[in-house]
Amino acid sequence: MNEPTANSNIEKFFGLLNAADAVTINDGAMLTEFENAHITGDPDNQVVIFTWTDGECDYSDCLTEAGIAAGVFENDGQFIADNSEGDKTVVRFFTIEAVNLASGKQAASTFFKELLDSVESLTRIADMYGSRTLADLMYLQNAILNGGFIDHYPDESKVQEVVSCLPSGKQWSAAINIAS
């Protein structure tokens, strides 16, 4: 198979970028907005600028025409290129699919079935792990239903411990935000 030309790399990158609902930079936060500039043929032209904040600090990453042209598309859906400062930047492209009512109901139903299959009763969960854990599990079921998440405080609840033992524990854990 032929290696892509610089122009086809740029075309492919912008095709994926324009089709994406969100991207991550170096597996960081999901970004839904970024700045684009026109392609000029100048290798140093900064054509994409990604910016984000963690609430305390602001960050940015710029890709040039030359960086994108020399970048590599990996089989696992990531694009690796040198940014404007010569550092490696890994871009992943995502489409976002909203949880619809039917899929949310099915997921919440599956979660509850797995939960009940893992214990004798909901009262048993409260006896074993405390009422806060039971409450968090009910909040989690609602979060799964609506495509949201819960904040989990490990010192106060064992919800992550209970969920990790369920057959679909990895899926349910995605709806748990571990707070510090």
C-alpha angles and dihedrals in degrees: 000000000000121000112248117257120241091256093050090049090054091045092048093046093051091043090056093041093051092046094048122096090201142359136202124218114213089345091297130129120332111259122203098178133049139154123258128194128194121271108251104169091249108129091214094051108124099223101170128036119186117194132181143154135217091208093266106045133033120225136189140181125195127200121201129207090253092049093051092043091054094040125114129230109217124209092243092066101265131123118213121198141150111259125222090280094050096254122131115261122192115203122191121190122217139185115207119221116193117228106252123212094256095050092044092052092048093048093047090048092050091048092052092047091051090047094051092044089056096056139030094242144340088258088060090058090054091047093049102037107014136257093280090061091049090050091048090051090055091047088049092053089054091047090052090049092053100035094250136114142236129230110240123204106195093201091058105036141028095210093123091050092052094044095048089062094056120099091246094035094134091055093048092045089063087071092055119088109196107220123206 
